[in-house]
Amino acid sequence: MIRLQCAKLDSLFAKMYTVYILQSLKDGRTYIGYTNNLERRLNEHNSGKSKSTKYRVPFKLLFKEEFQTKRDAEKREI
């Protein structure tokens, strides 16, 4: 019983995945991605560390949606 309760608690604190949509303030184009750390990923995009977006910085966050599994986030991103 105790192990089952611990397993349920662990799932509550499990890593979440976020699908996000960014909009470039430079050209208005959007970018869709997913990550397990949205703050870090936004910093990477806005500091030019992402090859696919480095020439369109800065970005603003338009949308985010969280998922419990990477697979669900990947499916939503598409």
Distance bins in CASP14 RR format, pairs under 12 A and 6 or more apart:
PFRMAT RR
TARGET T0000
AUTHOR 0000-0000-0000
RMODE 2
METHOD distances of the structure
MODEL  1
1 7 0 0 0 0 0 1 0 0 0 0 0
1 8 0 0 0 0 0 1 0 0 0 0 0
2 8 0 0 0 0 0 1 0 0 0 0 0
2 9 0 0 0 0 0 1 0 0 0 0 0
3 9 0 0 0 0 0 1 0 0 0 0 0
3 10 0 0 0 0 0 1 0 0 0 0 0
4 10 0 0 0 0 0 1 0 0 0 0 0
4 11 0 0 0 0 0 1 0 0 0 0 0
5 11 0 0 0 0 0 1 0 0 0 0 0
5 12 0 0 0 0 0 1 0 0 0 0 0
6 12 0 0 0 0 0 1 0 0 0 0 0
6 13 0 0 0 0 0 1 0 0 0 0 0
7 13 0 0 0 0 0 1 0 0 0 0 0
7 14 0 0 0 0 0 1 0 0 0 0 0
8 14 0 0 0 0 0 1 0 0 0 0 0
11 68 1 0 0 1 0 0 0 0 0 0 0
11 69 0 0 0 0 0 1 0 0 0 0 0
12 68 0 0 0 0 1 0 0 0 0 0 0
13 68 0 0 0 0 0 1 0 0 0 0 0
14 36 0 0 0 0 0 1 0 0 0 0 0
14 66 0 0 0 0 0 1 0 0 0 0 0
14 67 0 0 0 0 0 1 0 0 0 0 0
14 68 1 0 0 1 0 0 0 0 0 0 0
14 69 0 0 0 0 1 0 0 0 0 0 0
14 70 0 0 0 0 0 1 0 0 0 0 0
15 35 0 0 0 0 0 1 0 0 0 0 0
15 36 1 0 1 0 0 0 0 0 0 0 0
15 37 0 0 0 0 1 0 0 0 0 0 0
15 38 0 0 0 0 0 1 0 0 0 0 0
15 66 0 0 0 0 0 1 0 0 0 0 0
15 67 0 0 0 0 0 1 0 0 0 0 0
15 68 0 0 0 0 1 0 0 0 0 0 0
15 69 0 0 0 0 1 0 0 0 0 0 0
15 70 0 0 0 0 1 0 0 0 0 0 0
15 73 0 0 0 0 0 1 0 0 0 0 0
16 34 0 0 0 0 0 1 0 0 0 0 0
16 35 0 0 0 0 1 0 0 0 0 0 0
16 36 1 0 0 1 0 0 0 0 0 0 0
16 37 0 0 0 0 1 0 0 0 0 0 0
16 38 0 0 0 0 1 0 0 0 0 0 0
16 64 0 0 0 0 0 1 0 0 0 0 0
16 65 0 0 0 0 0 1 0 0 0 0 0
16 66 1 0 1 0 0 0 0 0 0 0 0
16 67 1 0 0 1 0 0 0 0 0 0 0
16 68 1 0 0 1 0 0 0 0 0 0 0
16 69 0 0 0 0 1 0 0 0 0 0 0
16 70 0 0 0 0 1 0 0 0 0 0 0
16 72 0 0 0 0 0 1 0 0 0 0 0
16 73 0 0 0 0 1 0 0 0 0 0 0
17 33 0 0 0 0 0 1 0 0 0 0 0
17 34 1 0 1 0 0 0 0 0 0 0 0
17 35 1 0 0 1 0 0 0 0 0 0 0
17 36 1 0 1 0 0 0 0 0 0 0 0
17 37 0 0 0 0 1 0 0 0 0 0 0
17 38 0 0 0 0 1 0 0 0 0 0 0
17 41 0 0 0 0 0 1 0 0 0 0 0
17 64 0 0 0 0 0 1 0 0 0 0 0
17 65 0 0 0 0 1 0 0 0 0 0 0
17 66 1 0 0 1 0 0 0 0 0 0 0
17 67 1 0 1 0 0 0 0 0 0 0 0
17 68 1 0 0 1 0 0 0 0 0 0 0
17 69 1 0 0 1 0 0 0 0 0 0 0
17 70 1 0 1 0 0 0 0 0 0 0 0
17 71 0 0 0 0 1 0 0 0 0 0 0
17 72 1 0 0 1 0 0 0 0 0 0 0
17 73 1 1 0 0 0 0 0 0 0 0 0
17 74 0 0 0 0 1 0 0 0 0 0 0
17 75 0 0 0 0 0 1 0 0 0 0 0
17 76 0 0 0 0 1 0 0 0 0 0 0
17 77 0 0 0 0 1 0 0 0 0 0 0
18 32 0 0 0 0 0 1 0 0 0 0 0
18 33 0 0 0 0 1 0 0 0 0 0 0
18 34 1 0 0 1 0 0 0 0 0 0 0
18 35 1 0 1 0 0 0 0 0 0 0 0
18 36 1 0 0 1 0 0 0 0 0 0 0
18 37 0 0 0 0 1 0 0 0 0 0 0
18 38 1 0 1 0 0 0 0 0 0 0 0
18 39 0 0 0 0 1 0 0 0 0 0 0
18 40 0 0 0 0 0 1 0 0 0 0 0
18 41 0 0 0 0 1 0 0 0 0 0 0
18 42 0 0 0 0 0 1 0 0 0 0 0
18 61 0 0 0 0 0 1 0 0 0 0 0
18 63 0 0 0 0 0 1 0 0 0 0 0
18 64 1 0 1 0 0 0 0 0 0 0 0
18 65 1 0 0 1 0 0 0 0 0 0 0
18 66 1 0 1 0 0 0 0 0 0 0 0
18 67 1 0 0 1 0 0 0 0 0 0 0
18 68 0 0 0 0 0 1 0 0 0 0 0
18 70 0 0 0 0 0 1 0 0 0 0 0
18 72 0 0 0 0 0 1 0 0 0 0 0
18 73 1 0 0 1 0 0 0 0 0 0 0
18 74 0 0 0 0 0 1 0 0 0 0 0
18 76 0 0 0 0 1 0 0 0 0 0 0
18 77 0 0 0 0 0 1 0 0 0 0 0
19 31 0 0 0 0 0 1 0 0 0 0 0
19 32 1 0 0 1 0 0 0 0 0 0 0
19 33 1 0 0 1 0 0 0 0 0 0 0
19 34 1 0 1 0 0 0 0 0 0 0 0
19 35 0 0 0 0 1 0 0 0 0 0 0
19 36 0 0 0 0 0 1 0 0 0 0 0
19 38 0 0 0 0 1 0 0 0 0 0 0
19 41 0 0 0 0 0 1 0 0 0 0 0
19 61 0 0 0 0 0 1 0 0 0 0 0
19 62 0 0 0 0 0 1 0 0 0 0 0
19 63 0 0 0 0 1 0 0 0 0 0 0
19 64 1 0 0 1 0 0 0 0 0 0 0
19 65 1 0 1 0 0 0 0 0 0 0 0
19 66 0 0 0 0 1 0 0 0 0 0 0
19 67 1 0 0 1 0 0 0 0 0 0 0
19 69 0 0 0 0 0 1 0 0 0 0 0
19 70 0 0 0 0 0 1 0 0 0 0 0
19 72 0 0 0 0 1 0 0 0 0 0 0
19 73 1 0 1 0 0 0 0 0 0 0 0
19 74 0 0 0 0 1 0 0 0 0 0 0
19 75 0 0 0 0 1 0 0 0 0 0 0
19 76 1 0 1 0 0 0 0 0 0 0 0
19 77 1 0 1 0 0 0 0 0 0 0 0
19 78 0 0 0 0 1 0 0 0 0 0 0
20 30 0 0 0 0 0 1 0 0 0 0 0
20 31 0 0 0 0 1 0 0 0 0 0 0
20 32 1 0 0 1 0 0 0 0 0 0 0
20 33 1 0 1 0 0 0 0 0 0 0 0
20 34 1 0 0 1 0 0 0 0 0 0 0
20 35 1 0 0 1 0 0 0 0 0 0 0
20 36 0 0 0 0 0 1 0 0 0 0 0
20 37 0 0 0 0 0 1 0 0 0 0 0
20 38 1 0 0 1 0 0 0 0 0 0 0
20 39 0 0 0 0 0 1 0 0 0 0 0
20 40 0 0 0 0 0 1 0 0 0 0 0
20 41 1 0 0 1 0 0 0 0 0 0 0
20 42 1 0 0 1 0 0 0 0 0 0 0
20 44 0 0 0 0 0 1 0 0 0 0 0
20 45 0 0 0 0 1 0 0 0 0 0 0
20 53 0 0 0 0 0 1 0 0 0 0 0
20 59 0 0 0 0 1 0 0 0 0 0 0
20 60 0 0 0 0 0 1 0 0 0 0 0
20 61 1 0 0 1 0 0 0 0 0 0 0
20 62 0 0 0 0 1 0 0 0 0 0 0
20 63 1 0 0 1 0 0 0 0 0 0 0
20 64 1 0 1 0 0 0 0 0 0 0 0
20 65 1 0 0 1 0 0 0 0 0 0 0
20 66 0 0 0 0 1 0 0 0 0 0 0
20 67 0 0 0 0 0 1 0 0 0 0 0
20 73 0 0 0 0 1 0 0 0 0 0 0
20 76 0 0 0 0 0 1 0 0 0 0 0
20 77 0 0 0 0 1 0 0 0 0 0 0
21 28 0 0 0 0 0 1 0 0 0 0 0
21 29 0 0 0 0 0 1 0 0 0 0 0
21 30 1 0 1 0 0 0 0 0 0 0 0
21 31 1 0 0 1 0 0 0 0 0 0 0
21 32 1 0 1 0 0 0 0 0 0 0 0
21 33 1 0 0 1 0 0 0 0 0 0 0
21 34 0 0 0 0 0 1 0 0 0 0 0
21 38 0 0 0 0 0 1 0 0 0 0 0
21 42 0 0 0 0 0 1 0 0 0 0 0
21 45 0 0 0 0 0 1 0 0 0 0 0
21 59 0 0 0 0 1 0 0 0 0 0 0
21 60 0 0 0 0 1 0 0 0 0 0 0
21 61 1 0 0 1 0 0 0 0 0 0 0
21 62 1 0 1 0 0 0 0 0 0 0 0
21 63 1 0 1 0 0 0 0 0 0 0 0
21 64 1 0 0 1 0 0 0 0 0 0 0
21 65 0 0 0 0 1 0 0 0 0 0 0
21 76 0 0 0 0 0 1 0 0 0 0 0
21 77 0 0 0 0 1 0 0 0 0 0 0
22 28 0 0 0 0 1 0 0 0 0 0 0
22 29 0 0 0 0 1 0 0 0 0 0 0
22 30 1 0 0 1 0 0 0 0 0 0 0
22 31 1 0 1 0 0 0 0 0 0 0 0
22 32 1 0 0 1 0 0 0 0 0 0 0
22 33 0 0 0 0 1 0 0 0 0 0 0
22 34 0 0 0 0 0 1 0 0 0 0 0
22 35 0 0 0 0 0 1 0 0 0 0 0
22 38 0 0 0 0 0 1 0 0 0 0 0
22 41 0 0 0 0 1 0 0 0 0 0 0
22 42 1 0 0 1 0 0 0 0 0 0 0
22 44 0 0 0 0 0 1 0 0 0 0 0
22 45 1 0 0 1 0 0 0 0 0 0 0
22 46 0 0 0 0 1 0 0 0 0 0 0
22 50 0 0 0 0 1 0 0 0 0 0 0
22 52 0 0 0 0 0 1 0 0 0 0 0
22 53 1 0 0 1 0 0 0 0 0 0 0
22 56 0 0 0 0 1 0 0 0 0 0 0
22 57 0 0 0 0 1 0 0 0 0 0 0
22 58 0 0 0 0 1 0 0 0 0 0 0
22 59 1 0 1 0 0 0 0 0 0 0 0
22 60 1 0 0 1 0 0 0 0 0 0 0
22 61 1 0 0 1 0 0 0 0 0 0 0
22 62 1 0 0 1 0 0 0 0 0 0 0
22 63 0 0 0 0 1 0 0 0 0 0 0
22 64 0 0 0 0 1 0 0 0 0 0 0
23 29 1 0 0 1 0 0 0 0 0 0 0
23 30 1 0 1 0 0 0 0 0 0 0 0
23 31 1 0 0 1 0 0 0 0 0 0 0
23 32 0 0 0 0 0 1 0 0 0 0 0
23 45 0 0 0 0 0 1 0 0 0 0 0
23 53 0 0 0 0 0 1 0 0 0 0 0
23 56 0 0 0 0 1 0 0 0 0 0 0
23 57 0 0 0 0 0 1 0 0 0 0 0
23 58 0 0 0 0 1 0 0 0 0 0 0
23 59 1 0 0 1 0 0 0 0 0 0 0
23 60 1 0 1 0 0 0 0 0 0 0 0
23 61 0 0 0 0 1 0 0 0 0 0 0
23 62 1 0 1 0 0 0 0 0 0 0 0
23 63 0 0 0 0 1 0 0 0 0 0 0
24 30 1 0 0 1 0 0 0 0 0 0 0
24 31 1 0 0 1 0 0 0 0 0 0 0
24 45 0 0 0 0 1 0 0 0 0 0 0
24 46 0 0 0 0 0 1 0 0 0 0 0
24 48 0 0 0 0 0 1 0 0 0 0 0
24 50 0 0 0 0 0 1 0 0 0 0 0
24 52 0 0 0 0 0 1 0 0 0 0 0
24 53 1 0 0 1 0 0 0 0 0 0 0
24 54 0 0 0 0 0 1 0 0 0 0 0
24 55 0 0 0 0 1 0 0 0 0 0 0
24 56 1 1 0 0 0 0 0 0 0 0 0
24 57 1 0 0 1 0 0 0 0 0 0 0
24 58 1 0 0 1 0 0 0 0 0 0 0
24 59 1 0 1 0 0 0 0 0 0 0 0
24 60 0 0 0 0 1 0 0 0 0 0 0
24 61 0 0 0 0 0 1 0 0 0 0 0
24 62 0 0 0 0 0 1 0 0 0 0 0
25 45 0 0 0 0 0 1 0 0 0 0 0
25 46 0 0 0 0 1 0 0 0 0 0 0
25 53 0 0 0 0 0 1 0 0 0 0 0
25 56 0 0 0 0 1 0 0 0 0 0 0
25 57 0 0 0 0 1 0 0 0 0 0 0
25 58 1 0 1 0 0 0 0 0 0 0 0
25 59 1 0 0 1 0 0 0 0 0 0 0
25 60 1 0 0 1 0 0 0 0 0 0 0
25 61 0 0 0 0 0 1 0 0 0 0 0
25 62 0 0 0 0 0 1 0 0 0 0 0
26 45 0 0 0 0 0 1 0 0 0 0 0
26 46 0 0 0 0 0 1 0 0 0 0 0
26 48 0 0 0 0 0 1 0 0 0 0 0
26 53 0 0 0 0 0 1 0 0 0 0 0
26 54 0 0 0 0 0 1 0 0 0 0 0
26 55 0 0 0 0 1 0 0 0 0 0 0
26 56 1 0 1 0 0 0 0 0 0 0 0
26 57 1 0 0 1 0 0 0 0 0 0 0
26 58 1 0 0 1 0 0 0 0 0 0 0
26 59 0 0 0 0 1 0 0 0 0 0 0
26 60 0 0 0 0 0 1 0 0 0 0 0
27 53 0 0 0 0 0 1 0 0 0 0 0
27 55 0 0 0 0 1 0 0 0 0 0 0
27 56 1 0 1 0 0 0 0 0 0 0 0
27 57 0 0 0 0 0 1 0 0 0 0 0
27 58 0 0 0 0 0 1 0 0 0 0 0
27 59 0 0 0 0 0 1 0 0 0 0 0
28 53 0 0 0 0 0 1 0 0 0 0 0
28 56 0 0 0 0 1 0 0 0 0 0 0
28 57 0 0 0 0 0 1 0 0 0 0 0
28 58 0 0 0 0 0 1 0 0 0 0 0
28 59 0 0 0 0 1 0 0 0 0 0 0
28 60 0 0 0 0 1 0 0 0 0 0 0
28 62 0 0 0 0 0 1 0 0 0 0 0
29 52 0 0 0 0 0 1 0 0 0 0 0
29 53 0 0 0 0 1 0 0 0 0 0 0
29 55 0 0 0 0 0 1 0 0 0 0 0
29 56 1 0 0 1 0 0 0 0 0 0 0
29 57 0 0 0 0 0 1 0 0 0 0 0
29 59 0 0 0 0 1 0 0 0 0 0 0
29 62 0 0 0 0 0 1 0 0 0 0 0
30 45 0 0 0 0 0 1 0 0 0 0 0
30 53 0 0 0 0 0 1 0 0 0 0 0
30 56 0 0 0 0 1 0 0 0 0 0 0
30 59 0 0 0 0 1 0 0 0 0 0 0
30 60 0 0 0 0 0 1 0 0 0 0 0
30 61 0 0 0 0 0 1 0 0 0 0 0
30 62 1 0 0 1 0 0 0 0 0 0 0
30 63 0 0 0 0 1 0 0 0 0 0 0
31 41 0 0 0 0 0 1 0 0 0 0 0
31 42 0 0 0 0 0 1 0 0 0 0 0
31 44 0 0 0 0 0 1 0 0 0 0 0
31 45 1 0 0 1 0 0 0 0 0 0 0
31 46 0 0 0 0 0 1 0 0 0 0 0
31 50 0 0 0 0 1 0 0 0 0 0 0
31 51 0 0 0 0 0 1 0 0 0 0 0
31 52 1 0 0 1 0 0 0 0 0 0 0
31 53 1 0 1 0 0 0 0 0 0 0 0
31 54 0 0 0 0 0 1 0 0 0 0 0
31 55 0 0 0 0 0 1 0 0 0 0 0
31 56 1 0 0 1 0 0 0 0 0 0 0
31 57 0 0 0 0 0 1 0 0 0 0 0
31 59 1 0 0 1 0 0 0 0 0 0 0
31 60 0 0 0 0 0 1 0 0 0 0 0
31 61 0 0 0 0 0 1 0 0 0 0 0
31 62 0 0 0 0 1 0 0 0 0 0 0
31 63 0 0 0 0 0 1 0 0 0 0 0
31 77 0 0 0 0 0 1 0 0 0 0 0
32 45 0 0 0 0 0 1 0 0 0 0 0
32 52 0 0 0 0 0 1 0 0 0 0 0
32 53 0 0 0 0 0 1 0 0 0 0 0
32 59 0 0 0 0 0 1 0 0 0 0 0
32 61 0 0 0 0 0 1 0 0 0 0 0
32 62 0 0 0 0 1 0 0 0 0 0 0
32 63 0 0 0 0 1 0 0 0 0 0 0
32 64 0 0 0 0 0 1 0 0 0 0 0
32 65 0 0 0 0 0 1 0 0 0 0 0
32 73 0 0 0 0 0 1 0 0 0 0 0
32 74 0 0 0 0 0 1 0 0 0 0 0
32 76 0 0 0 0 1 0 0 0 0 0 0
32 77 1 0 1 0 0 0 0 0 0 0 0
32 78 0 0 0 0 1 0 0 0 0 0 0
33 41 0 0 0 0 1 0 0 0 0 0 0
33 42 0 0 0 0 0 1 0 0 0 0 0
33 44 0 0 0 0 0 1 0 0 0 0 0
33 45 0 0 0 0 1 0 0 0 0 0 0
33 50 0 0 0 0 0 1 0 0 0 0 0
33 52 0 0 0 0 1 0 0 0 0 0 0
33 53 0 0 0 0 0 1 0 0 0 0 0
33 59 0 0 0 0 0 1 0 0 0 0 0
33 61 0 0 0 0 0 1 0 0 0 0 0
33 62 0 0 0 0 0 1 0 0 0 0 0
33 63 0 0 0 0 0 1 0 0 0 0 0
33 64 0 0 0 0 0 1 0 0 0 0 0
33 65 0 0 0 0 0 1 0 0 0 0 0
33 73 0 0 0 0 1 0 0 0 0 0 0
33 74 0 0 0 0 1 0 0 0 0 0 0
33 76 0 0 0 0 1 0 0 0 0 0 0
33 77 1 0 1 0 0 0 0 0 0 0 0
33 78 0 0 0 0 0 1 0 0 0 0 0
34 41 0 0 0 0 1 0 0 0 0 0 0
34 63 0 0 0 0 0 1 0 0 0 0 0
34 64 0 0 0 0 1 0 0 0 0 0 0
34 65 0 0 0 0 1 0 0 0 0 0 0
34 66 0 0 0 0 0 1 0 0 0 0 0
34 67 0 0 0 0 1 0 0 0 0 0 0
34 69 0 0 0 0 0 1 0 0 0 0 0
34 70 1 0 0 1 0 0 0 0 0 0 0
34 71 0 0 0 0 0 1 0 0 0 0 0
34 72 0 0 0 0 1 0 0 0 0 0 0
34 73 1 0 1 0 0 0 0 0 0 0 0
34 74 1 0 0 1 0 0 0 0 0 0 0
34 75 0 0 0 0 1 0 0 0 0 0 0
34 76 1 0 0 1 0 0 0 0 0 0 0
34 77 1 0 1 0 0 0 0 0 0 0 0
34 78 0 0 0 0 1 0 0 0 0 0 0
35 41 1 0 1 0 0 0 0 0 0 0 0
35 42 0 0 0 0 1 0 0 0 0 0 0
35 43 0 0 0 0 0 1 0 0 0 0 0
35 44 0 0 0 0 1 0 0 0 0 0 0
35 45 0 0 0 0 1 0 0 0 0 0 0
35 50 0 0 0 0 0 1 0 0 0 0 0
35 61 0 0 0 0 0 1 0 0 0 0 0
35 64 0 0 0 0 1 0 0 0 0 0 0
35 65 0 0 0 0 0 1 0 0 0 0 0
35 66 0 0 0 0 0 1 0 0 0 0 0
35 67 0 0 0 0 0 1 0 0 0 0 0
35 70 0 0 0 0 1 0 0 0 0 0 0
35 73 0 0 0 0 1 0 0 0 0 0 0
35 74 0 0 0 0 0 1 0 0 0 0 0
35 77 0 0 0 0 0 1 0 0 0 0 0
36 66 0 0 0 0 0 1 0 0 0 0 0
36 67 0 0 0 0 0 1 0 0 0 0 0
36 68 0 0 0 0 0 1 0 0 0 0 0
36 69 0 0 0 0 0 1 0 0 0 0 0
36 70 1 0 0 1 0 0 0 0 0 0 0
36 73 0 0 0 0 1 0 0 0 0 0 0
36 74 0 0 0 0 0 1 0 0 0 0 0
37 43 0 0 0 0 1 0 0 0 0 0 0
37 44 0 0 0 0 1 0 0 0 0 0 0
37 66 0 0 0 0 0 1 0 0 0 0 0
38 44 0 0 0 0 0 1 0 0 0 0 0
38 45 0 0 0 0 0 1 0 0 0 0 0
38 61 0 0 0 0 1 0 0 0 0 0 0
38 63 0 0 0 0 0 1 0 0 0 0 0
38 64 1 0 0 1 0 0 0 0 0 0 0
38 65 0 0 0 0 0 1 0 0 0 0 0
38 66 0 0 0 0 1 0 0 0 0 0 0
38 73 0 0 0 0 0 1 0 0 0 0 0
39 45 0 0 0 0 0 1 0 0 0 0 0
39 46 0 0 0 0 0 1 0 0 0 0 0
39 61 0 0 0 0 0 1 0 0 0 0 0
39 64 0 0 0 0 0 1 0 0 0 0 0
40 46 0 0 0 0 0 1 0 0 0 0 0
40 47 0 0 0 0 0 1 0 0 0 0 0
40 49 0 0 0 0 0 1 0 0 0 0 0
40 50 0 0 0 0 0 1 0 0 0 0 0
41 47 0 0 0 0 0 1 0 0 0 0 0
41 48 0 0 0 0 0 1 0 0 0 0 0
41 49 0 0 0 0 1 0 0 0 0 0 0
41 50 0 0 0 0 1 0 0 0 0 0 0
41 53 0 0 0 0 0 1 0 0 0 0 0
41 59 0 0 0 0 0 1 0 0 0 0 0
41 61 0 0 0 0 0 1 0 0 0 0 0
41 64 0 0 0 0 0 1 0 0 0 0 0
42 48 0 0 0 0 0 1 0 0 0 0 0
42 49 0 0 0 0 0 1 0 0 0 0 0
42 50 0 0 0 0 0 1 0 0 0 0 0
42 53 0 0 0 0 0 1 0 0 0 0 0
42 57 0 0 0 0 0 1 0 0 0 0 0
42 58 0 0 0 0 0 1 0 0 0 0 0
42 59 1 0 0 1 0 0 0 0 0 0 0
42 60 0 0 0 0 1 0 0 0 0 0 0
42 61 1 0 0 1 0 0 0 0 0 0 0
42 62 0 0 0 0 0 1 0 0 0 0 0
42 64 0 0 0 0 1 0 0 0 0 0 0
43 49 0 0 0 0 1 0 0 0 0 0 0
43 50 0 0 0 0 0 1 0 0 0 0 0
43 57 0 0 0 0 0 1 0 0 0 0 0
43 58 0 0 0 0 0 1 0 0 0 0 0
43 59 0 0 0 0 0 1 0 0 0 0 0
43 61 0 0 0 0 0 1 0 0 0 0 0
44 50 1 0 1 0 0 0 0 0 0 0 0
44 51 0 0 0 0 0 1 0 0 0 0 0
44 52 0 0 0 0 0 1 0 0 0 0 0
44 53 0 0 0 0 1 0 0 0 0 0 0
44 54 0 0 0 0 1 0 0 0 0 0 0
44 57 0 0 0 0 0 1 0 0 0 0 0
44 59 0 0 0 0 0 1 0 0 0 0 0
45 51 0 0 0 0 0 1 0 0 0 0 0
45 52 0 0 0 0 1 0 0 0 0 0 0
45 53 1 0 1 0 0 0 0 0 0 0 0
45 54 0 0 0 0 1 0 0 0 0 0 0
45 55 0 0 0 0 0 1 0 0 0 0 0
45 56 0 0 0 0 1 0 0 0 0 0 0
45 57 1 0 0 1 0 0 0 0 0 0 0
45 58 0 0 0 0 1 0 0 0 0 0 0
45 59 1 0 1 0 0 0 0 0 0 0 0
45 60 0 0 0 0 0 1 0 0 0 0 0
45 61 0 0 0 0 1 0 0 0 0 0 0
46 53 0 0 0 0 1 0 0 0 0 0 0
46 54 0 0 0 0 1 0 0 0 0 0 0
46 56 0 0 0 0 0 1 0 0 0 0 0
46 57 1 0 1 0 0 0 0 0 0 0 0
46 58 1 0 1 0 0 0 0 0 0 0 0
46 59 1 0 1 0 0 0 0 0 0 0 0
46 60 0 0 0 0 1 0 0 0 0 0 0
46 61 0 0 0 0 0 1 0 0 0 0 0
47 53 0 0 0 0 0 1 0 0 0 0 0
47 54 0 0 0 0 1 0 0 0 0 0 0
47 57 1 0 0 1 0 0 0 0 0 0 0
47 58 0 0 0 0 1 0 0 0 0 0 0
47 59 0 0 0 0 0 1 0 0 0 0 0
48 54 1 1 0 0 0 0 0 0 0 0 0
48 55 0 0 0 0 1 0 0 0 0 0 0
48 56 0 0 0 0 1 0 0 0 0 0 0
48 57 1 0 1 0 0 0 0 0 0 0 0
48 58 0 0 0 0 1 0 0 0 0 0 0
48 59 0 0 0 0 1 0 0 0 0 0 0
49 57 0 0 0 0 1 0 0 0 0 0 0
50 56 0 0 0 0 1 0 0 0 0 0 0
50 57 0 0 0 0 1 0 0 0 0 0 0
50 59 0 0 0 0 1 0 0 0 0 0 0
52 59 0 0 0 0 0 1 0 0 0 0 0
53 59 1 0 0 1 0 0 0 0 0 0 0
63 76 0 0 0 0 0 1 0 0 0 0 0
63 77 0 0 0 0 0 1 0 0 0 0 0
64 73 0 0 0 0 0 1 0 0 0 0 0
64 76 0 0 0 0 0 1 0 0 0 0 0
64 77 0 0 0 0 0 1 0 0 0 0 0
65 72 0 0 0 0 1 0 0 0 0 0 0
65 73 0 0 0 0 1 0 0 0 0 0 0
65 75 0 0 0 0 0 1 0 0 0 0 0
65 76 1 0 0 1 0 0 0 0 0 0 0
65 77 0 0 0 0 1 0 0 0 0 0 0
66 72 0 0 0 0 1 0 0 0 0 0 0
66 73 0 0 0 0 1 0 0 0 0 0 0
66 76 0 0 0 0 0 1 0 0 0 0 0
67 73 1 0 1 0 0 0 0 0 0 0 0
67 74 0 0 0 0 1 0 0 0 0 0 0
67 75 0 0 0 0 1 0 0 0 0 0 0
67 76 1 0 0 1 0 0 0 0 0 0 0
67 77 0 0 0 0 1 0 0 0 0 0 0
68 76 0 0 0 0 0 1 0 0 0 0 0
69 75 0 0 0 0 1 0 0 0 0 0 0
69 76 0 0 0 0 0 1 0 0 0 0 0
70 76 0 0 0 0 0 1 0 0 0 0 0
70 77 0 0 0 0 0 1 0 0 0 0 0
71 77 0 0 0 0 0 1 0 0 0 0 0
71 78 0 0 0 0 0 1 0 0 0 0 0
72 78 0 0 0 0 0 1 0 0 0 0 0
END
